[in-house]
Amino acid sequence: MLRQAGDLKTLRQQQQQQQQGSGSAGAKTTQTASAGGRLKRRFWKDVHVREVNGALEIHLDTRPLRHPTTKSIIRLPPSKPHLAHALALEWDSLTSASQATKQHMIPLTSLVCRALDLTADASLRPGVAQTLLRYLDTDSLLCFCPAPSPEESDDHDHDDPAQQLHERQRQAYAETAAYVTARLWPGVRVEPVLEGASIVPRQQAPGTREAVQDWILSLSGFELAGLERATLAGKSLLAAARLVAEWSEEGAAAAGPANGQAGVEEEKNRKRFGVEEAAQAVSLEVTWQTRQWGEVEDTHDVEKEDLRRQLGSVVLLVSGTRKGSESKSS
């Protein structure tokens, strides 16, 4: 990680020197060219993370990084040093001031600002909840490919690709549904919405949507922004909810493990649901299709990495040095 950061910084410095040279040449011709050169050059040399009055700030030389809309200083909880340094690295990798105006060049900054907006303005939260609840009817983990009929199963061996995909989809659903209904939405049953020959998704049982909505609205601004980003990226509210709950330093309103001390020990030995696990769970059909028919260059491969980038940003956003149990008790 540090080696990659060093490589990025070296590359950035080389690009900056080239741009400064071209900017100087332009300045010798006209005043307009000089103004254009300023837009192309960075107005900062170094990026630092500093703790100021109990919060982490990112400083471009001596200037604190500000929210692009509200113009307020971006201040992060001191328990999120990894997020702060990742944000600093994002700005240190920019080679010009104009790049900072393009959201696709500063995706982590956009996500952090979304979290700060949701923290500051409670009126935004119901709209986010309504958007996310729509995924209960089309969730990637709740839609299965048709399973072979008994007659077809007799004619095919157990290596049938469609059968394998169906079994993997059911397994991914079962594992994540068991987690969220035990830890996040107790007493709620989340059913598959599309399976067999059906083409019309079925609705969840009465009360399910209300219980999930109550949980969504109970999240902190950082958790809600992370849930929104992960849901939109993977088209799965279930996978997003589990990812946020597994990594949130605030606990994401999750219940502790059952069965007392035995449950605690089992929890320690259980493999954590991380970026790769979430990406694989929501991409089962795409993975199966590319294995069957091949990968479209500059499409499937780019989407695969972009999904992991977005899920990784969610982990950075919600995680921290505090434990969920500590934050819930405070």
TIFIMI-566531 format. One record per atom (N, C-alpha, C): atom name; x, y negated, z. Coordinates in pm, whole numbers, padded with zeros to 5 digits. Example, Ala and Ser with C-alpha at 12.3 -4.5 7.8 and 13.67 -1.06 7.14 Angstrom:
2
N,01319,00569,00780
CA,01230,00450,00780
C,01320,00330,00780
N,01285,00225,00708
CA,01367,00106,00714
C,01290,-00003,00787
END
This chain:
330
N,00083,00120,00000
CA,00000,00000,00000
C,00087,-00125,00000
N,00187,-00132,00091
CA,00276,-00246,00098
C,00360,-00259,-00028
N,00400,-00142,-00082
CA,00479,-00144,-00206
C,00397,-00200,-00320
N,00267,-00160,-00327
CA,00181,-00213,-00432
C,00163,-00363,-00415
N,00148,-00409,-00290
CA,00132,-00551,-00264
C,00256,-00628,-00310
N,00375,-00572,-00282
CA,00497,-00636,-00326
C,00507,-00644,-00477
N,00468,-00536,-00546
CA,00470,-00536,-00692
C,00375,-00642,-00748
N,00254,-00651,-00686
CA,00157,-00749,-00731
C,00211,-00891,-00713
N,00277,-00915,-00598
CA,00329,-01048,-00571
C,00440,-01085,-00670
N,00527,-00989,-00700
CA,00634,-01015,-00796
C,00577,-01046,-00934
N,00476,-00968,-00976
CA,00412,-00992,-01105
C,00346,-01128,-01107
N,00280,-01162,-00998
CA,00212,-01292,-00989
C,00312,-01407,-01000
N,00428,-01394,-00933
CA,00528,-01500,-00938
C,00583,-01517,-01079
N,00603,-01405,-01150
CA,00652,-01413,-01287
C,00551,-01484,-01377
N,00422,-01446,-01361
CA,00319,-01510,-01441
C,00307,-01658,-01408
N,00320,-01689,-01279
CA,00309,-01828,-01238
C,00421,-01913,-01297
N,00545,-01858,-01298
CA,00657,-01931,-01355
C,00636,-01959,-01503
N,00583,-01857,-01575
CA,00555,-01875,-01717
C,00450,-01984,-01739
N,00344,-01981,-01653
CA,00238,-02079,-01670
C,00285,-02219,-01633
N,00373,-02227,-01532
CA,00426,-02357,-01494
C,00509,-02417,-01607
N,00584,-02328,-01675
CA,00664,-02374,-01787
C,00577,-02427,-01899
N,00471,-02354,-01933
CA,00382,-02398,-02040
C,00307,-02523,-01999
N,00275,-02531,-01867
CA,00206,-02651,-01820
C,00295,-02774,-01829
N,00425,-02758,-01799
CA,00519,-02870,-01807
C,00532,-02919,-01950
N,00537,-02821,-02044
CA,00548,-02860,-02185
C,00426,-02937,-02230
N,00309,-02893,-02184
CA,00186,-02962,-02222
C,00179,-03101,-02163
N,00236,-03118,-02042
CA,00229,-03248,-01974
C,00307,-03353,-02051
N,00405,-03311,-02129
CA,00488,-03405,-02204
C,00414,-03461,-02325
N,00304,-03397,-02363
CA,00234,-03442,-02482
C,00123,-03541,-02448
N,00021,-03496,-02372
CA,-00093,-03584,-02342
C,-00137,-03565,-02199
N,-00213,-03662,-02150
CA,-00268,-03654,-02014
C,-00369,-03541,-02004
N,-00443,-03512,-02112
CA,-00540,-03403,-02113
C,-00471,-03270,-02095
N,-00361,-03254,-02162
CA,-00286,-03128,-02150
C,-00238,-03110,-02007
N,-00201,-03222,-01941
CA,-00157,-03214,-01802
C,-00268,-03166,-01712
N,-00389,-03218,-01735
CA,-00503,-03175,-01653
C,-00532,-03028,-01676
N,-00522,-02983,-01802
CA,-00543,-02842,-01830
C,-00440,-02755,-01763
N,-00314,-02805,-01755
CA,-00209,-02729,-01689
C,-00238,-02709,-01541
N,-00297,-02814,-01477
CA,-00330,-02802,-01335
C,-00434,-02695,-01312
N,-00528,-02682,-01406
CA,-00631,-02578,-01392
C,-00570,-02439,-01407
N,-00467,-02430,-01490
CA,-00407,-02300,-01513
C,-00313,-02258,-01400
N,-00257,-02356,-01328
CA,-00162,-02324,-01223
C,-00231,-02307,-01089
N,-00173,-02226,-01003
CA,-00217,-02218,-00864
C,-00177,-02344,-00790
N,-00266,-02394,-00704
CA,-00228,-02509,-00623
C,-00171,-02464,-00488
N,-00161,-02332,-00466
CA,-00102,-02281,-00343
C,00016,-02190,-00378
N,00109,-02183,-00286
CA,00227,-02100,-00305
C,00216,-01969,-00228
N,00178,-01977,-00102
CA,00170,-01858,-00016
C,00032,-01845,00046
N,-00002,-01722,00082
CA,-00130,-01692,00146
C,-00101,-01627,00280
N,-00166,-01676,00385
CA,-00141,-01625,00519
C,-00273,-01594,00589
N,-00268,-01500,00682
CA,-00380,-01474,00774
C,-00342,-01534,00908
N,-00429,-01619,00961
CA,-00401,-01683,01088
C,-00521,-01669,01181
N,-00494,-01654,01310
CA,-00601,-01653,01410
C,-00617,-01794,01464
N,-00738,-01848,01444
CA,-00767,-01985,01485
C,-00892,-01986,01571
N,-00878,-02026,01695
CA,-00992,-02036,01788
C,-01075,-01907,01792
N,-01004,-01794,01804
CA,-01071,-01667,01822
C,-01126,-01603,01696
N,-01088,-01649,01580
CA,-01133,-01590,01453
C,-01017,-01587,01355
N,-01028,-01497,01257
CA,-00925,-01484,01155
C,-00961,-01570,01035
N,-00864,-01647,00988
CA,-00882,-01730,00869
C,-00774,-01698,00767
N,-00806,-01718,00640
CA,-00710,-01699,00533
C,-00668,-01838,00486
N,-00539,-01866,00490
CA,-00489,-01999,00454
C,-00409,-01992,00325
N,-00445,-02081,00233
CA,-00369,-02100,00110
C,-00272,-02214,00139
N,-00148,-02178,00170
CA,-00053,-02272,00230
C,-00115,-02325,00359
N,-00151,-02453,00364
CA,-00212,-02507,00486
C,-00363,-02520,00476
N,-00420,-02486,00362
CA,-00564,-02502,00341
C,-00639,-02375,00378
N,-00738,-02381,00466
CA,-00818,-02262,00497
C,-00911,-02229,00380
N,-00929,-02101,00355
CA,-01019,-02056,00249
C,-01162,-02088,00289
N,-01239,-02141,00195
CA,-01376,-02185,00224
C,-01479,-02109,00140
N,-01600,-02104,00193
CA,-01714,-02046,00122
C,-01741,-02130,-00001
N,-01753,-02071,-00120
CA,-01768,-02151,-00243
C,-01898,-02229,-00250
N,-02001,-02188,-00174
CA,-02130,-02258,-00179
C,-02147,-02354,-00063
N,-02128,-02303,00058
CA,-02150,-02387,00177
C,-02029,-02474,00211
N,-01912,-02439,00156
CA,-01786,-02510,00182
C,-01737,-02495,00326
N,-01802,-02410,00403
CA,-01756,-02385,00540
C,-01635,-02291,00536
N,-01549,-02302,00638
CA,-01430,-02217,00644
C,-01472,-02072,00666
N,-01413,-01981,00590
CA,-01441,-01838,00607
C,-01368,-01789,00731
N,-01446,-01749,00832
CA,-01390,-01704,00959
C,-01438,-01561,00986
N,-01345,-01471,01008
CA,-01375,-01331,01029
C,-01353,-01293,01175
N,-01427,-01194,01224
CA,-01404,-01148,01362
C,-01259,-01100,01379
N,-01199,-01123,01493
CA,-01059,-01080,01515
C,-01044,-00928,01510
N,-01154,-00854,01516
CA,-01149,-00708,01509
C,-01137,-00657,01366
N,-01129,-00748,01267
CA,-01124,-00707,01127
C,-00994,-00755,01059
N,-00878,-00718,01113
CA,-00753,-00762,01050
C,-00730,-00701,00912
N,-00776,-00576,00892
CA,-00757,-00513,00762
C,-00836,-00587,00653
N,-00957,-00628,00687
CA,-01038,-00704,00592
C,-00973,-00838,00562
N,-00922,-00904,00664
CA,-00859,-01034,00645
C,-00736,-01024,00555
N,-00653,-00922,00576
CA,-00532,-00908,00494
C,-00567,-00864,00351
N,-00673,-00785,00335
CA,-00716,-00749,00200
C,-00767,-00872,00126
N,-00837,-00959,00198
CA,-00885,-01083,00138
C,-00767,-01172,00099
N,-00667,-01179,00185
CA,-00547,-01258,00154
C,-00475,-01203,00032
N,-00466,-01071,00022
CA,-00400,-01009,-00093
C,-00476,-01039,-00221
N,-00610,-01041,-00214
CA,-00690,-01072,-00332
C,-00656,-01212,-00384
N,-00641,-01308,-00293
CA,-00609,-01445,-00335
C,-00462,-01459,-00374
N,-00375,-01380,-00315
CA,-00234,-01387,-00351
C,-00210,-01326,-00489
N,-00301,-01243,-00535
CA,-00285,-01180,-00667
C,-00333,-01271,-00781
N,-00403,-01379,-00747
CA,-00449,-01472,-00851
C,-00331,-01552,-00905
N,-00332,-01578,-01032
CA,-00222,-01652,-01095
C,-00261,-01793,-01134
N,-00391,-01827,-01123
CA,-00435,-01962,-01159
C,-00556,-02000,-01075
N,-00578,-02129,-01063
CA,-00694,-02177,-00988
C,-00824,-02142,-01059
N,-00821,-02137,-01192
CA,-00943,-02108,-01267
C,-00993,-01966,-01240
N,-00902,-01873,-01208
CA,-00945,-01736,-01178
C,-01031,-01731,-01053
N,-01011,-01823,-00962
CA,-01087,-01825,-00837
C,-01233,-01862,-00859
N,-01267,-01914,-00977
CA,-01406,-01949,-01008
C,-01482,-01834,-01072
N,-01414,-01722,-01095
CA,-01476,-01606,-01160
C,-01498,-01495,-01057
N,-01624,-01460,-01034
CA,-01657,-01365,-00928
C,-01592,-01230,-00949
N,-01576,-01187,-01072
CA,-01517,-01056,-01094
C,-01368,-01052,-01058
N,-01309,-01171,-01042
CA,-01169,-01177,-01001
C,-01154,-01179,-00849
N,-01262,-01213,-00778
CA,-01257,-01217,-00631
C,-01377,-01142,-00573
N,-01392,-01013,-00605
CA,-01510,-00938,-00559
C,-01519,-00923,-00408
N,-01405,-00907,-00341
CA,-01409,-00892,-00196
C,-01450,-01023,-00130
N,-01403,-01134,-00184
CA,-01444,-01265,-00132
C,-01595,-01282,-00145
N,-01651,-01241,-00258
CA,-01795,-01251,-00279
C,-01871,-01166,-00178
N,-01820,-01048,-00150
CA,-01886,-00959,-00054
C,-01880,-01017,00087
N,-01766,-01071,00125
CA,-01752,-01132,00257
C,-01847,-01252,00270
N,-01855,-01333,00167
CA,-01946,-01448,00171
C,-02091,-01403,00181
N,-02125,-01293,00117
CA,-02260,-01239,00128
C,-02288,-01197,00273
N,-02191,-01135,00336
CA,-02207,-01094,00476
C,-02225,-01216,00566
N,-02148,-01321,00542
CA,-02159,-01442,00622
C,-02294,-01510,00600
N,-02344,-01507,00475
CA,-02476,-01565,00446
C,-02586,-01489,00520
N,-02580,-01355,00518
CA,-02681,-01275,00585
C,-02675,-01290,00737
N,-02556,-01321,00787
CA,-02541,-01346,00931
C,-02601,-01481,00969
N,-02581,-01580,00884
CA,-02624,-01716,00917
C,-02772,-01742,00887
N,-02828,-01673,00788
CA,-02965,-01702,00743
C,-03051,-01575,00752
N,-03130,-01564,00858
CA,-03213,-01445,00879
C,-03325,-01433,00776
N,-03361,-01542,00709
CA,-03470,-01537,00610
C,-03432,-01455,00487
N,-03304,-01428,00467
CA,-03260,-01349,00352
C,-03281,-01200,00374
N,-03289,-01157,00499
CA,-03287,-01015,00531
C,-03409,-00937,00480
N,-03533,-00988,00494
CA,-03647,-00911,00443
C,-03640,-00882,00294
N,-03591,-00978,00216
CA,-03578,-00956,00072
C,-03479,-00846,00039
N,-03367,-00843,00112
CA,-03269,-00737,00092
C,-03329,-00602,00128
N,-03402,-00598,00238
CA,-03464,-00472,00282
C,-03562,-00419,00177
N,-03643,-00507,00121
CA,-03740,-00464,00021
C,-03671,-00410,-00104
N,-03562,-00474,-00143
CA,-03487,-00426,-00260
C,-03430,-00287,-00235
N,-03372,-00266,-00118
CA,-03308,-00138,-00087
C,-03412,-00027,-00071
N,-03529,-00060,-00019
CA,-03632,00043,00003
C,-03681,00103,-00129
N,-03667,00030,-00238
CA,-03710,00084,-00367
C,-03629,00209,-00405
N,-03507,00219,-00351
CA,-03422,00333,-00386
C,-03468,00463,-00321
N,-03560,00454,-00222
CA,-03615,00577,-00166
C,-03695,00655,-00269
N,-03741,00587,-00374
CA,-03820,00653,-00478
C,-03735,00701,-00595
N,-03610,00657,-00601
CA,-03524,00694,-00716
C,-03383,00730,-00672
N,-03364,00759,-00544
CA,-03230,00780,-00488
C,-03154,00889,-00562
N,-03025,00865,-00589
CA,-02942,00963,-00660
C,-02939,01098,-00589
N,-02946,01096,-00456
CA,-02940,01221,-00381
C,-03076,01290,-00369
N,-03182,01225,-00415
CA,-03316,01281,-00403
C,-03371,01328,-00537
N,-03291,01321,-00641
CA,-03334,01365,-00774
C,-03248,01484,-00818
N,-03314,01596,-00847
CA,-03243,01718,-00885
C,-03273,01753,-01030
N,-03176,01815,-01095
CA,-03202,01870,-01227
C,-03292,01992,-01211
N,-03370,02027,-01314
CA,-03457,02145,-01302
C,-03376,02272,-01278
N,-03422,02352,-01184
CA,-03358,02481,-01158
C,-03410,02584,-01257
N,-03327,02679,-01301
CA,-03376,02784,-01391
C,-03490,02862,-01327
N,-03589,02899,-01408
CA,-03701,02979,-01358
C,-03652,03119,-01322
N,-03729,03194,-01242
CA,-03689,03331,-01209
C,-03660,03417,-01332
N,-03741,03398,-01439
CA,-03718,03475,-01560
C,-03584,03438,-01624
N,-03554,03307,-01624
CA,-03427,03263,-01681
C,-03310,03307,-01595
N,-03331,03311,-01463
CA,-03224,03353,-01373
C,-03184,03497,-01397
N,-03283,03580,-01434
CA,-03253,03721,-01461
C,-03167,03737,-01586
N,-03183,03642,-01679
CA,-03111,03652,-01804
C,-02975,03583,-01800
N,-02946,03508,-01690
CA,-02821,03435,-01680
C,-02745,03479,-01555
N,-02615,03469,-01561
CA,-02537,03502,-01442
C,-02530,03382,-01349
N,-02462,03398,-01239
CA,-02455,03292,-01139
C,-02363,03179,-01180
N,-02296,03191,-01294
CA,-02208,03085,-01341
C,-02279,02988,-01434
N,-02412,02997,-01442
CA,-02488,02907,-01527
C,-02465,02762,-01483
N,-02417,02673,-01572
CA,-02383,02536,-01532
C,-02500,02460,-01471
N,-02620,02474,-01529
CA,-02736,02403,-01476
C,-02770,02449,-01335
N,-02758,02578,-01312
CA,-02784,02633,-01179
C,-02681,02579,-01078
N,-02557,02571,-01120
CA,-02452,02519,-01032
C,-02477,02373,-00996
N,-02518,02293,-01095
CA,-02547,02153,-01069
C,-02663,02140,-00971
N,-02768,02219,-00993
CA,-02884,02213,-00904
C,-02845,02248,-00761
N,-02762,02348,-00743
CA,-02720,02389,-00609
C,-02634,02282,-00543
N,-02547,02218,-00620
CA,-02463,02112,-00563
C,-02548,01990,-00524
N,-02647,01957,-00605
CA,-02735,01846,-00571
C,-02812,01875,-00443
N,-02861,01996,-00428
CA,-02934,02032,-00307
C,-02843,02029,-00184
N,-02721,02073,-00201
CA,-02627,02071,-00088
C,-02594,01928,-00046
N,-02567,01840,-00144
CA,-02537,01701,-00112
C,-02655,01635,-00042
N,-02775,01662,-00091
CA,-02895,01607,-00027
C,-02911,01659,00115
N,-02895,01789,00134
CA,-02916,01850,00265
C,-02819,01794,00369
N,-02693,01779,00332
CA,-02592,01732,00427
C,-02617,01587,00468
N,-02644,01501,00371
CA,-02663,01359,00403
C,-02799,01334,00467
N,-02904,01403,00421
CA,-03036,01387,00482
C,-03034,01433,00627
N,-02960,01540,00657
CA,-02950,01588,00795
C,-02882,01483,00883
N,-02781,01416,00830
CA,-02710,01315,00908
C,-02799,01194,00936
N,-02860,01138,00832
CA,-02935,01014,00850
C,-03062,01035,00933
N,-03126,01152,00919
CA,-03248,01176,00996
C,-03218,01211,01141
N,-03097,01257,01169
CA,-03060,01288,01308
C,-03000,01167,01378
N,-02925,01086,01304
CA,-02848,00979,01368
C,-02904,00839,01345
N,-02969,00816,01230
CA,-03014,00682,01196
C,-03166,00666,01201
N,-03236,00766,01150
CA,-03382,00759,01143
C,-03443,00881,01212
N,-03431,00891,01343
CA,-03479,01011,01416
C,-03629,01033,01394
N,-03664,01158,01371
CA,-03805,01194,01351
C,-03857,01171,01211
N,-03774,01115,01123
CA,-03816,01087,00986
C,-03773,01201,00895
N,-03859,01238,00804
CA,-03826,01343,00707
C,-03816,01278,00568
N,-03700,01294,00506
CA,-03678,01238,00373
C,-03680,01352,00273
N,-03777,01349,00183
CA,-03797,01457,00087
C,-03741,01422,-00051
N,-03700,01523,-00129
CA,-03662,01497,-00269
C,-03780,01437,-00344
N,-03750,01346,-00435
CA,-03858,01277,-00507
C,-03874,01327,-00649
N,-03773,01397,-00702
CA,-03781,01443,-00840
C,-03709,01576,-00852
N,-03785,01682,-00883
CA,-03725,01813,-00902
C,-03816,01895,-00990
N,-03768,02010,-01036
CA,-03847,02094,-01124
C,-03873,02025,-01256
N,-03994,02045,-01311
CA,-04028,01987,-01440
C,-04094,01851,-01428
N,-04106,01798,-01306
CA,-04171,01671,-01284
C,-04092,01556,-01346
N,-04163,01458,-01398
CA,-04099,01338,-01453
C,-04142,01213,-01377
N,-04233,01228,-01282
CA,-04283,01116,-01202
C,-04238,01135,-01058
N,-04155,01045,-01005
CA,-04110,01059,-00866
C,-04227,01055,-00769
N,-04221,01139,-00667
CA,-04327,01136,-00567
C,-04287,01045,-00451
N,-04388,00995,-00380
CA,-04366,00903,-00271
C,-04322,00977,-00145
N,-04250,00907,-00058
CA,-04214,00962,00071
C,-04337,00965,00162
N,-04329,01045,00267
CA,-04440,01059,00361
C,-04469,00927,00430
N,-04596,00905,00474
CA,-04630,00782,00546
C,-04540,00766,00670
N,-04495,00643,00691
CA,-04411,00615,00807
C,-04262,00617,00776
N,-04224,00689,00671
CA,-04081,00696,00638
C,-04026,00561,00598
N,-04097,00495,00508
CA,-04051,00364,00460
C,-04044,00263,00575
N,-04142,00266,00664
CA,-04144,00171,00777
C,-04025,00196,00871
N,-03996,00323,00898
CA,-03884,00356,00988
C,-03751,00314,00927
N,-03735,00338,00799
CA,-03610,00299,00732
C,-03597,00147,00728
N,-03708,00078,00703
CA,-03705,-00068,00699
C,-03666,-00124,00835
N,-03721,-00069,00943
CA,-03685,-00117,01077
C,-03535,-00101,01103
N,-03479,00011,01056
CA,-03335,00033,01075
C,-03255,-00068,00994
N,-03295,-00092,00870
CA,-03222,-00187,00785
C,-03220,-00325,00850
N,-03335,-00367,00902
CA,-03345,-00501,00961
C,-03270,-00512,01094
N,-03235,-00398,01153
CA,-03161,-00401,01279
C,-03010,-00416,01259
N,-02963,-00406,01135
CA,-02821,-00410,01107
C,-02765,-00552,01121
N,-02636,-00559,01147
CA,-02569,-00689,01149
C,-02553,-00740,01006
N,-02512,-00866,00992
CA,-02494,-00922,00859
C,-02389,-00848,00778
N,-02279,-00808,00843
CA,-02173,-00735,00773
C,-02222,-00596,00733
N,-02294,-00529,00820
CA,-02347,-00396,00787
C,-02449,-00404,00675
N,-02535,-00504,00679
CA,-02638,-00517,00576
C,-02578,-00548,00440
N,-02477,-00634,00437
CA,-02409,-00664,00311
C,-02340,-00539,00257
N,-02279,-00461,00346
CA,-02215,-00338,00303
C,-02315,-00237,00252
N,-02428,-00225,00321
CA,-02534,-00133,00277
C,-02586,-00173,00140
N,-02605,-00302,00119
CA,-02654,-00352,-00010
C,-02554,-00320,-00121
N,-02427,-00349,-00099
CA,-02326,-00324,-00201
C,-02315,-00174,-00233
N,-02313,-00090,-00131
CA,-02297,00054,-00154
C,-02420,00114,-00222
N,-02539,00066,-00187
CA,-02662,00117,-00249
C,-02667,00082,-00396
N,-02638,-00042,-00429
CA,-02641,-00084,-00568
C,-02533,-00015,-00651
N,-02418,00011,-00589
CA,-02307,00074,-00662
C,-02338,00220,-00691
N,-02388,00293,-00593
CA,-02411,00437,-00609
C,-02554,00476,-00637
N,-02644,00379,-00642
CA,-02787,00405,-00665
C,-02843,00503,-00562
N,-02792,00492,-00440
CA,-02836,00584,-00335
C,-02836,00513,-00200
N,-02957,00497,-00143
CA,-02968,00439,-00010
C,-02920,00538,00096
N,-02943,00667,00075
CA,-02901,00767,00173
C,-02749,00770,00187
N,-02679,00778,00076
CA,-02533,00783,00080
C,-02477,00653,00137
N,-02536,00540,00100
CA,-02490,00412,00151
C,-02510,00401,00302
N,-02626,00448,00350
CA,-02655,00442,00493
C,-02555,00527,00571
N,-02525,00645,00519
CA,-02430,00732,00589
C,-02289,00672,00587
N,-02249,00615,00474
CA,-02115,00556,00465
C,-02100,00441,00564
N,-02199,00354,00570
CA,-02193,00240,00662
C,-02192,00287,00806
N,-02278,00383,00839
CA,-02286,00433,00976
C,-02157,00502,01019
N,-02095,00574,00927
CA,-01972,00647,00960
C,-01856,00552,00990
N,-01855,00433,00926
CA,-01737,00347,00934
C,-01759,00217,01010
N,-01883,00184,01039
CA,-01908,00055,01103
C,-01852,00049,01245
N,-01783,-00060,01274
CA,-01732,-00079,01409
C,-01844,-00118,01506
N,-01959,-00159,01450
CA,-02072,-00199,01533
C,-02172,-00087,01557
N,-02147,00028,01495
CA,-02232,00145,01520
C,-02347,00164,01425
N,-02389,00058,01352
CA,-02500,00066,01258
C,-02624,00127,01321
N,-02646,00097,01450
CA,-02764,00146,01523
C,-02777,00297,01518
N,-02662,00365,01512
CA,-02664,00511,01504
C,-02668,00573,01644
N,-02745,00682,01656
CA,-02749,00756,01782
C,-02622,00839,01794
N,-02581,00868,01917
CA,-02463,00949,01940
C,-02488,01094,01904
N,-02382,01175,01898
CA,-02397,01317,01866
C,-02479,01389,01972
N,-02556,01486,01927
CA,-02640,01564,02019
C,-02555,01670,02091
N,-02617,01739,02184
CA,-02554,01852,02255
C,-02441,01809,02348
N,-02446,01686,02400
CA,-02352,01645,02502
C,-02207,01652,02459
N,-02122,01704,02551
CA,-01979,01710,02526
C,-01945,01800,02408
N,-02022,01907,02392
CA,-01998,01997,02278
C,-02020,01923,02147
N,-02122,01836,02146
CA,-02147,01757,02026
C,-02036,01658,01999
N,-01980,01600,02106
CA,-01870,01505,02090
C,-01749,01574,02029
N,-01716,01694,02079
CA,-01602,01768,02026
C,-01625,01807,01880
N,-01748,01848,01850
CA,-01780,01884,01711
C,-01768,01763,01620
N,-01806,01646,01673
CA,-01797,01522,01595
C,-01652,01489,01563
N,-01562,01511,01659
CA,-01421,01483,01637
C,-01362,01572,01528
N,-01409,01695,01519
CA,-01354,01790,01422
C,-01420,01781,01285
N,-01531,01709,01278
CA,-01604,01698,01151
C,-01532,01603,01056
N,-01527,01641,00929
CA,-01463,01555,00830
C,-01550,01433,00806
N,-01487,01318,00807
CA,-01559,01192,00792
C,-01608,01174,00649
N,-01725,01117,00636
CA,-01785,01088,00506
C,-01727,00956,00457
N,-01629,00967,00367
CA,-01557,00849,00322
C,-01590,00810,00180
N,-01504,00728,00122
CA,-01526,00675,-00012
C,-01534,00787,-00115
N,-01441,00881,-00110
CA,-01438,00988,-00210
C,-01560,01078,-00197
N,-01597,01111,-00073
CA,-01714,01197,-00050
C,-01842,01129,-00099
N,-01856,01000,-00071
CA,-01974,00927,-00115
C,-01978,00917,-00268
N,-01863,00887,-00328
CA,-01857,00873,-00475
C,-01892,01005,-00543
N,-01840,01115,-00491
CA,-01871,01245,-00549
C,-02019,01280,-00533
N,-02076,01249,-00418
CA,-02216,01284,-00391
C,-02312,01213,-00485
N,-02285,01085,-00516
CA,-02377,01009,-00600
C,-02347,01025,-00749
N,-02241,01098,-00783
CA,-02201,01111,-00924
C,-02205,01255,-00973
N,-02278,01341,-00906
CA,-02277,01483,-00940
C,-02321,01508,-01084
N,-02427,01442,-01126
CA,-02476,01467,-01262
C,-02380,01411,-01367
N,-02325,01292,-01342
CA,-02229,01233,-01437
C,-02106,01322,-01449
N,-02058,01371,-01335
CA,-01941,01460,-01336
C,-01971,01587,-01414
N,-02089,01642,-01393
CA,-02129,01765,-01464
C,-02138,01738,-01615
N,-02199,01626,-01652
CA,-02214,01593,-01795
C,-02078,01576,-01863
N,-01985,01508,-01797
CA,-01855,01486,-01859
C,-01776,01617,-01871
N,-01794,01707,-01776
CA,-01728,01837,-01786
C,-01787,01920,-01897
N,-01916,01903,-01921
CA,-01982,01979,-02027
C,-01952,01924,-02166
N,-01958,01791,-02179
CA,-01954,01731,-02312
C,-01834,01639,-02335
N,-01756,01615,-02231
CA,-01639,01529,-02247
C,-01663,01388,-02196
N,-01553,01318,-02174
CA,-01557,01184,-02116
C,-01543,01079,-02225
N,-01625,00973,-02215
CA,-01614,00860,-02307
C,-01507,00767,-02255
N,-01400,00751,-02333
CA,-01288,00668,-02289
C,-01330,00524,-02270
N,-01276,00460,-02167
CA,-01305,00322,-02131
C,-01449,00302,-02085
N,-01518,00409,-02057
CA,-01654,00399,-02002
C,-01664,00481,-01875
N,-01664,00614,-01889
CA,-01676,00699,-01771
C,-01558,00679,-01674
N,-01437,00670,-01729
CA,-01321,00655,-01641
C,-01321,00521,-01569
N,-01364,00415,-01636
CA,-01370,00283,-01574
C,-01479,00280,-01466
N,-01596,00337,-01498
CA,-01706,00339,-01402
C,-01670,00421,-01279
N,-01596,00528,-01299
CA,-01555,00613,-01188
C,-01468,00535,-01089
N,-01371,00462,-01140
CA,-01282,00387,-01052
C,-01352,00265,-00992
N,-01441,00203,-01069
CA,-01512,00086,-01017
C,-01604,00125,-00902
N,-01667,00242,-00911
CA,-01751,00290,-00801
C,-01670,00306,-00674
N,-01553,00365,-00685
CA,-01468,00384,-00567
C,-01417,00250,-00513
N,-01390,00157,-00603
CA,-01347,00024,-00558
C,-01457,-00043,-00475
N,-01579,-00035,-00524
CA,-01690,-00100,-00453
C,-01718,-00032,-00320
N,-01717,00101,-00317
CA,-01739,00172,-00190
C,-01625,00146,-00093
N,-01503,00135,-00144
CA,-01389,00103,-00059
C,-01402,-00035,00003
N,-01456,-00130,-00072
CA,-01475,-00264,-00018
C,-01578,-00263,00095
N,-01675,-00173,00086
CA,-01775,-00160,00192
C,-01711,-00109,00321
N,-01624,-00009,00309
CA,-01554,00042,00427
C,-01470,-00067,00491
N,-01400,-00145,00409
CA,-01321,-00257,00461
C,-01409,-00358,00533
N,-01527,-00384,00477
CA,-01616,-00487,00531
C,-01670,-00449,00669
N,-01715,-00324,00685
CA,-01786,-00287,00808
C,-01694,-00230,00914
N,-01575,-00183,00879
CA,-01488,-00120,00977
C,-01412,-00226,01054
N,-01348,-00182,01163
CA,-01271,-00273,01244
C,-01205,-00200,01359
N,-01143,-00274,01446
CA,-01069,-00213,01556
C,-01157,-00179,01674
N,-01280,-00231,01676
CA,-01373,-00194,01782
C,-01443,-00064,01747
N,-01476,00017,01848
CA,-01551,00140,01827
C,-01699,00107,01835
N,-01779,00188,01763
CA,-01923,00164,01761
C,-01985,00168,01900
N,-01940,00261,01984
CA,-01997,00273,02117
C,-01968,00150,02201
N,-01850,00089,02181
CA,-01814,-00029,02256
C,-01898,-00148,02216
N,-01921,-00159,02083
CA,-01998,-00273,02035
C,-02144,-00261,02076
N,-02196,-00140,02083
CA,-02336,-00123,02120
C,-02357,-00153,02267
N,-02256,-00129,02349
CA,-02271,-00152,02491
C,-02243,-00295,02531
N,-02181,-00372,02441
CA,-02147,-00510,02474
C,-02266,-00601,02453
END
